[in-house]
Structures are given as C-alpha cells and as structure tokens.
Amino acid sequence: MITTIYITREVEIEVSVRYIPAVRATHMQPPEPAEVEIIDACYDYNSVILTEAERDEIREMVLQDPPQLDY
C-alpha cells in the first residue's frame, strides 16, 4: 500500500512511502515484520534528499500508526 506522509523542515515535504504489512508465520515460512519503504520525497515538484534521521522518523511514524488496508 502506498501512502503519503508530510514532514516539515523549513517547508513541508511530501514523502511517498510503501507500507508492507507483517506476515504471520505458517508451517512453511517464519513470520516477517512490517516494513516501510520510502519511495520518494519532494517539495514543489523537486526531489529532496532525506537525512537518515528523517528516514528513521518516517518509518517509525508509519509503523506506529499504519495506514488502513483496503480490502
């Protein structure tokens, strides 16, 4: 599921992320934790390079409050 997060530096930055939900264990495979993949970040149609701290903060924000999955 792809969603958009907004963070603020001096300006608001639009960050597209893909949330990959956790997979429960089966008898054939071990469990896998949920993941957050950062697709891109932009401000006013220009790409922005995020710091590692910003990337970690975004991942934590999404994992703490994951988007609702469409069924």
All heavy atoms as TSV, in Angstrom:
chain	resi	resn	atom	element	x	y	z
A	1	MET	N	N	0.846	-1.161	0.000
A	1	MET	CA	C	0.000	0.000	0.000
A	1	MET	C	C	0.894	1.226	0.000
A	1	MET	O	O	1.791	1.346	0.830
A	1	MET	CB	C	-0.889	-0.016	1.238
A	1	MET	CG	C	-1.445	1.341	1.574
A	1	MET	SD	S	-2.476	1.346	3.012
A	1	MET	CE	C	-4.015	1.206	2.187
A	2	ILE	N	N	0.659	2.137	-0.911
A	2	ILE	CA	C	1.437	3.373	-0.998
A	2	ILE	C	C	0.626	4.501	-0.381
A	2	ILE	O	O	-0.563	4.637	-0.642
A	2	ILE	CB	C	1.798	3.693	-2.453
A	2	ILE	CG1	C	2.684	2.575	-3.023
A	2	ILE	CG2	C	2.494	5.047	-2.557
A	2	ILE	CD1	C	3.006	2.714	-4.481
A	3	THR	N	N	1.276	5.294	0.445
A	3	THR	CA	C	0.613	6.419	1.101
A	3	THR	C	C	1.548	7.611	1.112
A	3	THR	O	O	2.723	7.491	0.791
A	3	THR	CB	C	0.156	6.034	2.522
A	3	THR	OG1	O	-0.677	7.043	3.027
A	3	THR	CG2	C	1.331	5.810	3.442
A	4	THR	N	N	1.026	8.767	1.490
A	4	THR	CA	C	1.820	9.995	1.515
A	4	THR	C	C	1.917	10.507	2.939
A	4	THR	O	O	0.935	10.540	3.664
A	4	THR	CB	C	1.168	11.072	0.625
A	4	THR	OG1	O	1.073	10.559	-0.705
A	4	THR	CG2	C	1.992	12.336	0.614
A	5	ILE	N	N	3.114	10.893	3.332
A	5	ILE	CA	C	3.406	11.461	4.649
A	5	ILE	C	C	3.954	12.855	4.407
A	5	ILE	O	O	4.649	13.094	3.432
A	5	ILE	CB	C	4.489	10.625	5.375
A	5	ILE	CG1	C	4.081	9.156	5.469
A	5	ILE	CG2	C	4.827	11.201	6.725
A	5	ILE	CD1	C	2.923	8.893	6.364
A	6	TYR	N	N	3.664	13.782	5.311
A	6	TYR	CA	C	4.218	15.131	5.206
A	6	TYR	C	C	5.114	15.389	6.411
A	6	TYR	O	O	4.733	15.116	7.543
A	6	TYR	CB	C	3.108	16.184	5.153
A	6	TYR	CG	C	2.300	16.096	3.889
A	6	TYR	CD1	C	1.156	15.332	3.825
A	6	TYR	CD2	C	2.716	16.763	2.745
A	6	TYR	CE1	C	0.424	15.235	2.649
A	6	TYR	CE2	C	1.992	16.672	1.563
A	6	TYR	CZ	C	0.845	15.908	1.534
A	6	TYR	OH	O	0.129	15.812	0.371
A	7	ILE	N	N	6.329	15.850	6.156
A	7	ILE	CA	C	7.236	16.257	7.230
A	7	ILE	C	C	7.581	17.720	7.010
A	7	ILE	O	O	7.399	18.244	5.920
A	7	ILE	CB	C	8.510	15.385	7.285
A	7	ILE	CG1	C	9.347	15.548	6.012
A	7	ILE	CG2	C	8.161	13.940	7.532
A	7	ILE	CD1	C	10.710	14.909	6.103
A	8	THR	N	N	8.089	18.368	8.047
A	8	THR	CA	C	8.389	19.789	7.926
A	8	THR	C	C	9.839	20.044	8.296
A	8	THR	O	O	10.306	19.630	9.340
A	8	THR	CB	C	7.471	20.609	8.849
A	8	THR	OG1	O	6.116	20.316	8.507
A	8	THR	CG2	C	7.715	22.093	8.687
A	9	ARG	N	N	10.553	20.691	7.407
A	9	ARG	CA	C	11.869	21.263	7.699
A	9	ARG	C	C	11.588	22.751	7.809
A	9	ARG	O	O	10.868	23.169	8.693
A	9	ARG	CB	C	12.847	20.981	6.568
A	9	ARG	CG	C	13.370	19.571	6.495
A	9	ARG	CD	C	14.378	19.464	5.385
A	9	ARG	NE	N	14.852	18.107	5.199
A	9	ARG	CZ	C	15.502	17.730	4.142
A	9	ARG	NH1	N	15.758	18.572	3.164
A	9	ARG	NH2	N	15.922	16.494	4.029
A	10	GLU	N	N	12.122	23.528	6.879
A	10	GLU	CA	C	11.718	24.929	6.778
A	10	GLU	C	C	10.406	25.012	6.007
A	10	GLU	O	O	9.660	25.964	6.124
A	10	GLU	CB	C	12.774	25.776	6.060
A	10	GLU	CG	C	14.124	25.837	6.749
A	10	GLU	CD	C	15.006	24.649	6.401
A	10	GLU	OE1	O	14.904	24.094	5.288
A	10	GLU	OE2	O	15.792	24.241	7.273
A	11	VAL	N	N	10.159	23.982	5.181
A	11	VAL	CA	C	8.947	23.890	4.361
A	11	VAL	C	C	8.371	22.485	4.516
A	11	VAL	O	O	9.033	21.583	5.016
A	11	VAL	CB	C	9.264	24.157	2.870
A	11	VAL	CG1	C	9.724	25.591	2.665
A	11	VAL	CG2	C	10.295	23.189	2.349
A	12	GLU	N	N	7.149	22.294	4.074
A	12	GLU	CA	C	6.530	20.982	4.147
A	12	GLU	C	C	6.994	20.131	2.967
A	12	GLU	O	O	6.970	20.580	1.823
A	12	GLU	CB	C	5.014	21.133	4.126
A	12	GLU	CG	C	4.295	19.857	4.485
A	12	GLU	CD	C	2.819	20.104	4.670
A	12	GLU	OE1	O	2.157	20.464	3.691
A	12	GLU	OE2	O	2.350	19.925	5.792
A	13	ILE	N	N	7.428	18.916	3.253
A	13	ILE	CA	C	7.944	18.000	2.239
A	13	ILE	C	C	6.984	16.830	2.117
A	13	ILE	O	O	6.578	16.248	3.118
A	13	ILE	CB	C	9.350	17.496	2.628
A	13	ILE	CG1	C	10.319	18.682	2.708
A	13	ILE	CG2	C	9.847	16.455	1.629
A	13	ILE	CD1	C	11.645	18.333	3.326
A	14	GLU	N	N	6.629	16.483	0.892
A	14	GLU	CA	C	5.737	15.355	0.630
A	14	GLU	C	C	6.586	14.105	0.428
A	14	GLU	O	O	7.486	14.078	-0.406
A	14	GLU	CB	C	4.911	15.623	-0.625
A	14	GLU	CG	C	3.949	14.534	-0.959
A	14	GLU	CD	C	3.132	14.863	-2.195
A	14	GLU	OE1	O	3.053	16.036	-2.588
A	14	GLU	OE2	O	2.583	13.917	-2.763
A	15	VAL	N	N	6.301	13.068	1.216
A	15	VAL	CA	C	7.068	11.833	1.162
A	15	VAL	C	C	6.125	10.688	0.816
A	15	VAL	O	O	5.139	10.467	1.511
A	15	VAL	CB	C	7.765	11.546	2.510
A	15	VAL	CG1	C	8.597	10.281	2.424
A	15	VAL	CG2	C	8.626	12.717	2.949
A	16	SER	N	N	6.425	9.966	-0.258
A	16	SER	CA	C	5.637	8.789	-0.630
A	16	SER	C	C	6.303	7.561	-0.032
A	16	SER	O	O	7.511	7.359	-0.189
A	16	SER	CB	C	5.562	8.638	-2.150
A	16	SER	OG	O	4.872	9.716	-2.709
A	17	VAL	N	N	5.500	6.763	0.650
A	17	VAL	CA	C	6.027	5.550	1.281
A	17	VAL	C	C	5.152	4.366	0.910
A	17	VAL	O	O	3.972	4.511	0.618
A	17	VAL	CB	C	6.108	5.675	2.824
A	17	VAL	CG1	C	7.046	6.784	3.238
A	17	VAL	CG2	C	4.750	5.873	3.441
A	18	ARG	N	N	5.756	3.193	0.924
A	18	ARG	CA	C	5.016	1.946	0.718
A	18	ARG	C	C	5.044	1.203	2.046
A	18	ARG	O	O	6.111	0.919	2.589
A	18	ARG	CB	C	5.657	1.103	-0.377
A	18	ARG	CG	C	4.952	-0.240	-0.569
A	18	ARG	CD	C	5.566	-1.046	-1.700
A	18	ARG	NE	N	5.249	-0.388	-2.956
A	18	ARG	CZ	C	6.159	0.022	-3.848
A	18	ARG	NH1	N	7.445	-0.136	-3.609
A	18	ARG	NH2	N	5.801	0.592	-4.966
A	19	TYR	N	N	3.846	0.896	2.566
A	19	TYR	CA	C	3.736	0.135	3.807
A	19	TYR	C	C	3.518	-1.323	3.437
A	19	TYR	O	O	2.611	-1.653	2.670
A	19	TYR	CB	C	2.561	0.651	4.649
A	19	TYR	CG	C	2.272	-0.201	5.855
A	19	TYR	CD1	C	3.142	-0.182	6.942
A	19	TYR	CD2	C	1.157	-1.016	5.913
A	19	TYR	CE1	C	2.898	-0.965	8.054
A	19	TYR	CE2	C	0.906	-1.792	7.023
A	19	TYR	CZ	C	1.774	-1.769	8.088
A	19	TYR	OH	O	1.525	-2.543	9.181
A	20	ILE	N	N	4.358	-2.190	3.957
A	20	ILE	CA	C	4.250	-3.614	3.710
A	20	ILE	C	C	3.897	-4.268	5.046
A	20	ILE	O	O	4.718	-4.285	5.965
A	20	ILE	CB	C	5.581	-4.173	3.161
A	20	ILE	CG1	C	5.969	-3.386	1.903
A	20	ILE	CG2	C	5.469	-5.662	2.887
A	20	ILE	CD1	C	7.397	-3.550	1.476
A	21	PRO	N	N	2.655	-4.750	5.187
A	21	PRO	CA	C	2.221	-5.288	6.475
A	21	PRO	C	C	2.987	-6.542	6.880
A	21	PRO	O	O	3.584	-7.223	6.040
A	21	PRO	CB	C	0.735	-5.585	6.260
A	21	PRO	CG	C	0.547	-5.653	4.800
A	21	PRO	CD	C	1.636	-4.842	4.165
A	22	ALA	N	N	2.952	-6.823	8.158
A	22	ALA	CA	C	3.615	-8.004	8.700
A	22	ALA	C	C	2.959	-9.267	8.141
A	22	ALA	O	O	1.774	-9.275	7.821
A	22	ALA	CB	C	3.539	-8.005	10.216
A	23	VAL	N	N	3.747	-10.324	8.034
A	23	VAL	CA	C	3.248	-11.615	7.573
A	23	VAL	C	C	3.328	-12.578	8.745
A	23	VAL	O	O	4.377	-12.720	9.369
A	23	VAL	CB	C	4.100	-12.141	6.381
A	23	VAL	CG1	C	3.643	-13.525	5.959
A	23	VAL	CG2	C	4.053	-11.163	5.229
A	24	ARG	N	N	2.207	-13.209	9.030
A	24	ARG	CA	C	2.191	-14.185	10.135
A	24	ARG	C	C	2.913	-15.461	9.724
A	24	ARG	O	O	2.970	-15.808	8.551
A	24	ARG	CB	C	0.750	-14.510	10.517
A	24	ARG	CG	C	0.024	-13.322	11.068
A	24	ARG	CD	C	-1.404	-13.698	11.329
A	24	ARG	NE	N	-2.169	-12.492	11.620
A	24	ARG	CZ	C	-2.795	-12.283	12.750
A	24	ARG	NH1	N	-2.756	-13.181	13.703
A	24	ARG	NH2	N	-3.465	-11.181	12.939
A	25	ALA	N	N	3.438	-16.137	10.721
A	25	ALA	CA	C	4.164	-17.374	10.461
A	25	ALA	C	C	3.198	-18.465	10.004
A	25	ALA	O	O	2.042	-18.508	10.420
A	25	ALA	CB	C	4.890	-17.826	11.717
A	26	THR	N	N	3.677	-19.295	9.118
A	26	THR	CA	C	2.946	-20.502	8.728
A	26	THR	C	C	3.890	-21.672	8.964
A	26	THR	O	O	5.057	-21.479	9.337
A	26	THR	CB	C	2.540	-20.456	7.233
A	26	THR	OG1	O	3.726	-20.482	6.437
A	26	THR	CG2	C	1.726	-19.220	6.917
A	27	HIS	N	N	3.394	-22.862	8.741
A	27	HIS	CA	C	4.279	-24.014	8.929
A	27	HIS	C	C	5.364	-24.067	7.852
A	27	HIS	O	O	6.352	-24.774	7.994
A	27	HIS	CB	C	3.468	-25.308	8.942
A	27	HIS	CG	C	2.828	-25.642	7.639
A	27	HIS	ND1	N	1.704	-25.000	7.186
A	27	HIS	CD2	C	3.175	-26.535	6.679
A	27	HIS	CE1	C	1.367	-25.490	6.008
A	27	HIS	NE2	N	2.245	-26.416	5.668
A	28	MET	N	N	5.212	-23.258	6.794
A	28	MET	CA	C	6.196	-23.259	5.709
A	28	MET	C	C	7.184	-22.093	5.768
A	28	MET	O	O	8.236	-22.155	5.155
A	28	MET	CB	C	5.476	-23.222	4.360
A	28	MET	CG	C	4.588	-24.423	4.104
A	28	MET	SD	S	5.511	-25.957	3.976
A	28	MET	CE	C	6.259	-25.742	2.387
A	29	GLN	N	N	6.828	-21.022	6.466
A	29	GLN	CA	C	7.728	-19.861	6.490
A	29	GLN	C	C	7.643	-19.139	7.833
A	29	GLN	O	O	6.611	-19.144	8.486
A	29	GLN	CB	C	7.409	-18.895	5.359
A	29	GLN	CG	C	6.096	-18.146	5.519
A	29	GLN	CD	C	5.832	-17.250	4.334
A	29	GLN	OE1	O	5.965	-17.679	3.205
A	29	GLN	NE2	N	5.429	-16.023	4.597
A	30	PRO	N	N	8.744	-18.508	8.237
A	30	PRO	CA	C	8.755	-17.768	9.505
A	30	PRO	C	C	8.011	-16.442	9.354
A	30	PRO	O	O	7.756	-15.988	8.238
A	30	PRO	CB	C	10.246	-17.537	9.760
A	30	PRO	CG	C	10.863	-17.552	8.404
A	30	PRO	CD	C	10.043	-18.509	7.589
A	31	PRO	N	N	7.667	-15.810	10.478
A	31	PRO	CA	C	6.989	-14.511	10.390
A	31	PRO	C	C	7.925	-13.438	9.851
A	31	PRO	O	O	9.147	-13.541	9.982
A	31	PRO	CB	C	6.609	-14.211	11.836
A	31	PRO	CG	C	7.605	-14.952	12.643
A	31	PRO	CD	C	7.923	-16.202	11.851
A	32	GLU	N	N	7.336	-12.437	9.220
A	32	GLU	CA	C	8.111	-11.299	8.731
A	32	GLU	C	C	7.512	-10.038	9.322
A	32	GLU	O	O	6.297	-9.866	9.297
A	32	GLU	CB	C	8.063	-11.231	7.203
A	32	GLU	CG	C	8.720	-12.405	6.517
A	32	GLU	CD	C	8.639	-12.319	5.007
A	32	GLU	OE1	O	8.475	-11.204	4.485
A	32	GLU	OE2	O	8.739	-13.366	4.364
A	33	PRO	N	N	8.351	-9.134	9.859
A	33	PRO	CA	C	7.814	-7.899	10.442
A	33	PRO	C	C	7.337	-6.937	9.357
A	33	PRO	O	O	7.711	-7.057	8.190
A	33	PRO	CB	C	9.023	-7.320	11.193
A	33	PRO	CG	C	10.206	-7.864	10.473
A	33	PRO	CD	C	9.793	-9.230	9.974
A	34	ALA	N	N	6.501	-5.994	9.761
A	34	ALA	CA	C	6.042	-4.960	8.831
A	34	ALA	C	C	7.237	-4.116	8.397
A	34	ALA	O	O	8.204	-3.960	9.134
A	34	ALA	CB	C	4.993	-4.086	9.500
A	35	GLU	N	N	7.154	-3.588	7.185
A	35	GLU	CA	C	8.233	-2.761	6.643
A	35	GLU	C	C	7.673	-1.473	6.064
A	35	GLU	O	O	6.513	-1.421	5.675
A	35	GLU	CB	C	8.963	-3.493	5.516
A	35	GLU	CG	C	9.682	-4.754	5.927
A	35	GLU	CD	C	10.343	-5.420	4.730
A	35	GLU	OE1	O	10.806	-4.708	3.814
A	35	GLU	OE2	O	10.389	-6.652	4.704
A	36	VAL	N	N	8.518	-0.466	6.002
A	36	VAL	CA	C	8.168	0.789	5.355
A	36	VAL	C	C	9.279	1.113	4.366
A	36	VAL	O	O	10.444	1.199	4.731
A	36	VAL	CB	C	8.023	1.941	6.374
A	36	VAL	CG1	C	7.755	3.255	5.663
A	36	VAL	CG2	C	6.929	1.631	7.371
A	37	GLU	N	N	8.905	1.259	3.103
A	37	GLU	CA	C	9.860	1.605	2.051
A	37	GLU	C	C	9.593	3.048	1.619
A	37	GLU	O	O	8.471	3.389	1.250
A	37	GLU	CB	C	9.661	0.664	0.869
A	37	GLU	CG	C	10.528	0.954	-0.320
A	37	GLU	CD	C	10.176	0.057	-1.495
A	37	GLU	OE1	O	9.677	-1.054	-1.293
A	37	GLU	OE2	O	10.399	0.503	-2.622
A	38	ILE	N	N	10.601	3.887	1.681
A	38	ILE	CA	C	10.448	5.282	1.264
A	38	ILE	C	C	10.680	5.341	-0.240
A	38	ILE	O	O	11.748	4.972	-0.733
A	38	ILE	CB	C	11.406	6.200	2.032
A	38	ILE	CG1	C	11.047	6.147	3.517
A	38	ILE	CG2	C	11.351	7.621	1.481
A	38	ILE	CD1	C	11.984	6.868	4.428
A	39	ILE	N	N	9.649	5.775	-0.971
A	39	ILE	CA	C	9.716	5.800	-2.432
A	39	ILE	C	C	10.383	7.075	-2.917
A	39	ILE	O	O	11.328	7.042	-3.690
A	39	ILE	CB	C	8.312	5.642	-3.037
A	39	ILE	CG1	C	7.724	4.292	-2.604
A	39	ILE	CG2	C	8.361	5.766	-4.557
A	39	ILE	CD1	C	6.279	4.119	-2.931
A	40	ASP	N	N	9.861	8.225	-2.492
A	40	ASP	CA	C	10.485	9.489	-2.869
A	40	ASP	C	C	10.021	10.604	-1.942
A	40	ASP	O	O	9.085	10.437	-1.174
A	40	ASP	CB	C	10.230	9.859	-4.332
A	40	ASP	CG	C	8.776	10.215	-4.606
A	40	ASP	OD1	O	7.923	10.008	-3.733
A	40	ASP	OD2	O	8.494	10.706	-5.709
A	41	ALA	N	N	10.727	11.717	-2.016
A	41	ALA	CA	C	10.396	12.908	-1.240
A	41	ALA	C	C	10.530	14.095	-2.174
A	41	ALA	O	O	11.470	14.176	-2.955
A	41	ALA	CB	C	11.341	13.056	-0.054
A	42	CYS	N	N	9.560	15.006	-2.111
A	42	CYS	CA	C	9.642	16.164	-2.995
A	42	CYS	C	C	9.025	17.395	-2.355
A	42	CYS	O	O	8.194	17.315	-1.467
A	42	CYS	CB	C	9.005	15.885	-4.350
A	42	CYS	SG	S	7.260	15.547	-4.287
A	43	TYR	N	N	9.489	18.527	-2.837
A	43	TYR	CA	C	8.946	19.826	-2.455
A	43	TYR	C	C	8.774	20.620	-3.733
A	43	TYR	O	O	9.743	20.830	-4.479
A	43	TYR	CB	C	9.897	20.567	-1.489
A	43	TYR	CG	C	9.536	22.006	-1.320
A	43	TYR	CD1	C	8.399	22.367	-0.626
A	43	TYR	CD2	C	10.298	23.007	-1.895
A	43	TYR	CE1	C	8.038	23.693	-0.486
A	43	TYR	CE2	C	9.948	24.340	-1.766
A	43	TYR	CZ	C	8.821	24.677	-1.061
A	43	TYR	OH	O	8.450	25.984	-0.937
A	44	ASP	N	N	7.542	21.015	-3.993
A	44	ASP	CA	C	7.256	21.836	-5.177
A	44	ASP	C	C	7.812	21.182	-6.450
A	44	ASP	O	O	8.496	21.814	-7.243
A	44	ASP	CB	C	7.830	23.236	-4.977
A	44	ASP	CG	C	7.199	24.253	-5.923
A	44	ASP	OD1	O	6.078	24.017	-6.381
A	44	ASP	OD2	O	7.855	25.283	-6.185
A	45	TYR	N	N	7.553	19.877	-6.599
A	45	TYR	CA	C	7.943	19.077	-7.760
A	45	TYR	C	C	9.449	18.864	-7.893
A	45	TYR	O	O	9.924	18.411	-8.936
A	45	TYR	CB	C	7.386	19.670	-9.065
A	45	TYR	CG	C	5.889	19.774	-9.040
A	45	TYR	CD1	C	5.265	21.000	-8.865
A	45	TYR	CD2	C	5.099	18.640	-9.158
A	45	TYR	CE1	C	3.873	21.093	-8.816
A	45	TYR	CE2	C	3.713	18.728	-9.107
A	45	TYR	CZ	C	3.113	19.950	-8.945
A	45	TYR	OH	O	1.753	20.049	-8.898
A	46	ASN	N	N	10.229	19.194	-6.893
A	46	ASN	CA	C	11.668	18.944	-6.906
A	46	ASN	C	C	11.996	17.868	-5.886
A	46	ASN	O	O	11.485	17.884	-4.770
A	46	ASN	CB	C	12.454	20.218	-6.558
A	46	ASN	CG	C	12.284	21.282	-7.621
A	46	ASN	OD1	O	12.334	20.991	-8.799
A	46	ASN	ND2	N	12.057	22.510	-7.184
A	47	SER	N	N	12.869	16.950	-6.252
A	47	SER	CA	C	13.258	15.886	-5.335
A	47	SER	C	C	14.039	16.455	-4.158
A	47	SER	O	O	14.780	17.419	-4.290
A	47	SER	CB	C	14.130	14.850	-6.049
A	47	SER	OG	O	13.357	14.149	-6.969
A	48	VAL	N	N	13.853	15.808	-3.019
A	48	VAL	CA	C	14.532	16.205	-1.791
A	48	VAL	C	C	15.267	14.980	-1.264
A	48	VAL	O	O	14.739	13.877	-1.290
A	48	VAL	CB	C	13.512	16.699	-0.736
A	48	VAL	CG1	C	14.185	16.981	0.584
A	48	VAL	CG2	C	12.770	17.910	-1.245
A	49	ILE	N	N	16.496	15.159	-0.805
A	49	ILE	CA	C	17.243	14.075	-0.190
A	49	ILE	C	C	17.003	14.140	1.311
A	49	ILE	O	O	17.259	15.162	1.947
A	49	ILE	CB	C	18.746	14.186	-0.510
A	49	ILE	CG1	C	18.951	14.058	-2.022
A	49	ILE	CG2	C	19.533	13.124	0.244
A	49	ILE	CD1	C	20.367	14.273	-2.483
A	50	LEU	N	N	16.493	13.044	1.860
A	50	LEU	CA	C	16.207	12.976	3.288
A	50	LEU	C	C	17.438	12.497	4.047
A	50	LEU	O	O	18.190	11.651	3.552
A	50	LEU	CB	C	15.055	12.006	3.548
A	50	LEU	CG	C	13.719	12.356	2.895
A	50	LEU	CD1	C	12.742	11.214	3.105
A	50	LEU	CD2	C	13.168	13.644	3.466
A	51	THR	N	N	17.608	13.008	5.247
A	51	THR	CA	C	18.688	12.516	6.105
A	51	THR	C	C	18.281	11.152	6.652
A	51	THR	O	O	17.109	10.781	6.635
A	51	THR	CB	C	18.958	13.473	7.273
A	51	THR	OG1	O	17.803	13.492	8.115
A	51	THR	CG2	C	19.283	14.876	6.791
A	52	GLU	N	N	19.243	10.408	7.142
A	52	GLU	CA	C	18.949	9.095	7.713
A	52	GLU	C	C	18.035	9.231	8.933
A	52	GLU	O	O	17.145	8.402	9.146
A	52	GLU	CB	C	20.249	8.373	8.089
A	52	GLU	CG	C	20.068	6.902	8.339
A	52	GLU	CD	C	19.526	6.140	7.131
A	52	GLU	OE1	O	19.895	6.455	5.989
A	52	GLU	OE2	O	18.707	5.229	7.348
A	53	ALA	N	N	18.209	10.295	9.713
A	53	ALA	CA	C	17.345	10.526	10.876
A	53	ALA	C	C	15.902	10.776	10.436
A	53	ALA	O	O	14.961	10.280	11.058
A	53	ALA	CB	C	17.862	11.707	11.693
A	54	GLU	N	N	15.719	11.529	9.356
A	54	GLU	CA	C	14.370	11.777	8.835
A	54	GLU	C	C	13.745	10.489	8.316
A	54	GLU	O	O	12.563	10.222	8.545
A	54	GLU	CB	C	14.408	12.822	7.715
A	54	GLU	CG	C	14.688	14.220	8.209
A	54	GLU	CD	C	14.954	15.200	7.094
A	54	GLU	OE1	O	15.506	14.817	6.044
A	54	GLU	OE2	O	14.599	16.383	7.288
A	55	ARG	N	N	14.542	9.667	7.646
A	55	ARG	CA	C	14.042	8.383	7.151
A	55	ARG	C	C	13.608	7.491	8.308
A	55	ARG	O	O	12.548	6.877	8.261
A	55	ARG	CB	C	15.110	7.667	6.327
A	55	ARG	CG	C	15.398	8.326	5.010
A	55	ARG	CD	C	16.577	7.644	4.297
A	55	ARG	NE	N	16.652	8.095	2.939
A	55	ARG	CZ	C	15.955	7.584	1.921
A	55	ARG	NH1	N	15.143	6.586	2.132
A	55	ARG	NH2	N	16.072	8.073	0.712
A	56	ASP	N	N	14.428	7.424	9.356
A	56	ASP	CA	C	14.075	6.625	10.533
A	56	ASP	C	C	12.808	7.145	11.196
A	56	ASP	O	O	11.951	6.366	11.609
A	56	ASP	CB	C	15.228	6.620	11.542
A	56	ASP	CG	C	16.439	5.847	11.032
A	56	ASP	OD1	O	16.287	5.037	10.086
A	56	ASP	OD2	O	17.540	6.056	11.586
A	57	GLU	N	N	12.679	8.465	11.305
A	57	GLU	CA	C	11.494	9.074	11.914
A	57	GLU	C	C	10.236	8.742	11.108
A	57	GLU	O	O	9.198	8.402	11.676
A	57	GLU	CB	C	11.675	10.587	11.997
A	57	GLU	CG	C	10.505	11.301	12.631
A	57	GLU	CD	C	10.703	12.817	12.654
A	57	GLU	OE1	O	11.801	13.293	12.325
A	57	GLU	OE2	O	9.730	13.502	12.995
A	58	ILE	N	N	10.330	8.799	9.794
A	58	ILE	CA	C	9.186	8.473	8.933
A	58	ILE	C	C	8.799	7.013	9.097
A	58	ILE	O	O	7.626	6.676	9.255
A	58	ILE	CB	C	9.508	8.801	7.461
A	58	ILE	CG1	C	9.590	10.317	7.290
A	58	ILE	CG2	C	8.471	8.194	6.524
A	58	ILE	CD1	C	10.187	10.750	5.969
A	59	ARG	N	N	9.783	6.119	9.099
A	59	ARG	CA	C	9.493	4.689	9.281
A	59	ARG	C	C	8.788	4.446	10.605
A	59	ARG	O	O	7.807	3.714	10.673
A	59	ARG	CB	C	10.787	3.878	9.209
A	59	ARG	CG	C	11.345	3.755	7.823
A	59	ARG	CD	C	12.553	2.825	7.791
A	59	ARG	NE	N	13.206	2.905	6.503
A	59	ARG	CZ	C	14.347	3.537	6.268
A	59	ARG	NH1	N	14.992	4.137	7.241
A	59	ARG	NH2	N	14.859	3.550	5.054
A	60	GLU	N	N	9.289	5.067	11.680
A	60	GLU	CA	C	8.670	4.900	12.987
A	60	GLU	C	C	7.240	5.449	13.015
A	60	GLU	O	O	6.354	4.831	13.593
A	60	GLU	CB	C	9.514	5.581	14.077
A	60	GLU	CG	C	10.789	4.841	14.401
A	60	GLU	CD	C	10.537	3.431	14.888
A	60	GLU	OE1	O	9.645	3.234	15.741
A	60	GLU	OE2	O	11.223	2.517	14.398
A	61	MET	N	N	7.012	6.614	12.378
A	61	MET	CA	C	5.672	7.201	12.333
A	61	MET	C	C	4.694	6.245	11.664
A	61	MET	O	O	3.590	6.021	12.159
A	61	MET	CB	C	5.681	8.527	11.555
A	61	MET	CG	C	6.267	9.690	12.297
A	61	MET	SD	S	6.408	11.245	11.348
A	61	MET	CE	C	5.278	11.096	10.002
A	62	VAL	N	N	5.095	5.662	10.544
A	62	VAL	CA	C	4.205	4.771	9.799
A	62	VAL	C	C	3.982	3.468	10.561
A	62	VAL	O	O	2.862	2.959	10.622
A	62	VAL	CB	C	4.748	4.512	8.380
A	62	VAL	CG1	C	3.909	3.474	7.652
A	62	VAL	CG2	C	4.793	5.805	7.583
A	63	LEU	N	N	5.027	2.920	11.158
A	63	LEU	CA	C	4.877	1.660	11.886
A	63	LEU	C	C	4.029	1.834	13.151
A	63	LEU	O	O	3.299	0.918	13.529
A	63	LEU	CB	C	6.252	1.080	12.246
A	63	LEU	CG	C	7.054	0.547	11.054
A	63	LEU	CD1	C	8.454	0.142	11.507
A	63	LEU	CD2	C	6.340	-0.617	10.381
A	64	GLN	N	N	4.110	2.992	13.794
A	64	GLN	CA	C	3.299	3.237	14.990
A	64	GLN	C	C	1.831	3.421	14.659
A	64	GLN	O	O	0.964	3.069	15.440
A	64	GLN	CB	C	3.822	4.441	15.757
A	64	GLN	CG	C	5.118	4.186	16.463
A	64	GLN	CD	C	5.661	5.425	17.153
A	64	GLN	OE1	O	5.017	6.473	17.147
A	64	GLN	NE2	N	6.834	5.317	17.723
A	65	ASP	N	N	1.538	3.998	13.495
A	65	ASP	CA	C	0.158	4.231	13.081
A	65	ASP	C	C	0.027	3.842	11.613
A	65	ASP	O	O	-0.027	4.704	10.732
A	65	ASP	CB	C	-0.212	5.708	13.282
A	65	ASP	CG	C	-1.675	5.979	13.020
A	65	ASP	OD1	O	-2.475	5.020	13.057
A	65	ASP	OD2	O	-2.019	7.144	12.770
A	66	PRO	N	N	-0.022	2.527	11.324
A	66	PRO	CA	C	-0.038	2.086	9.932
A	66	PRO	C	C	-1.316	2.501	9.213
A	66	PRO	O	O	-2.372	2.646	9.836
A	66	PRO	CB	C	0.063	0.561	10.034
A	66	PRO	CG	C	-0.257	0.213	11.423
A	66	PRO	CD	C	-0.038	1.423	12.266
A	67	PRO	N	N	-1.221	2.700	7.906
A	67	PRO	CA	C	-2.413	3.047	7.137
A	67	PRO	C	C	-3.400	1.884	7.124
A	67	PRO	O	O	-3.012	0.721	7.275
A	67	PRO	CB	C	-1.876	3.324	5.730
A	67	PRO	CG	C	-0.549	2.678	5.678
A	67	PRO	CD	C	-0.028	2.607	7.080
A	68	GLN	N	N	-4.679	2.200	6.976
A	68	GLN	CA	C	-5.696	1.177	6.898
A	68	GLN	C	C	-5.623	0.493	5.539
A	68	GLN	O	O	-5.561	1.160	4.511
A	68	GLN	CB	C	-7.087	1.796	7.092
A	68	GLN	CG	C	-7.263	2.444	8.442
A	68	GLN	CD	C	-7.120	1.440	9.573
A	68	GLN	OE1	O	-7.669	0.350	9.507
A	68	GLN	NE2	N	-6.383	1.817	10.606
A	69	LEU	N	N	-5.621	-0.814	5.567
A	69	LEU	CA	C	-5.529	-1.576	4.320
A	69	LEU	C	C	-6.907	-1.636	3.660
A	69	LEU	O	O	-7.919	-1.818	4.329
A	69	LEU	CB	C	-5.019	-2.983	4.594
A	69	LEU	CG	C	-3.631	-3.077	5.205
A	69	LEU	CD1	C	-3.283	-4.523	5.515
A	69	LEU	CD2	C	-2.597	-2.486	4.270
A	70	ASP	N	N	-6.922	-1.502	2.336
A	70	ASP	CA	C	-8.164	-1.636	1.578
A	70	ASP	C	C	-8.408	-3.108	1.297
A	70	ASP	O	O	-7.534	-3.797	0.783
A	70	ASP	CB	C	-8.067	-0.871	0.247
A	70	ASP	CG	C	-7.852	0.615	0.459
A	70	ASP	OD1	O	-8.344	1.140	1.477
A	70	ASP	OD2	O	-7.178	1.237	-0.380
A	71	TYR	N	N	-9.569	-3.562	1.631
A	71	TYR	CA	C	-9.897	-4.992	1.386
A	71	TYR	C	C	-10.863	-5.097	0.251
A	71	TYR	O	O	-11.672	-4.351	-0.023
A	71	TYR	CB	C	-10.487	-5.633	2.631
A	71	TYR	CG	C	-9.463	-5.796	3.719
A	71	TYR	CD1	C	-9.402	-4.921	4.780
A	71	TYR	CD2	C	-8.557	-6.834	3.662
A	71	TYR	CE1	C	-8.448	-5.071	5.769
A	71	TYR	CE2	C	-7.601	-6.989	4.660
A	71	TYR	CZ	C	-7.564	-6.112	5.700
A	71	TYR	OH	O	-6.617	-6.273	6.671
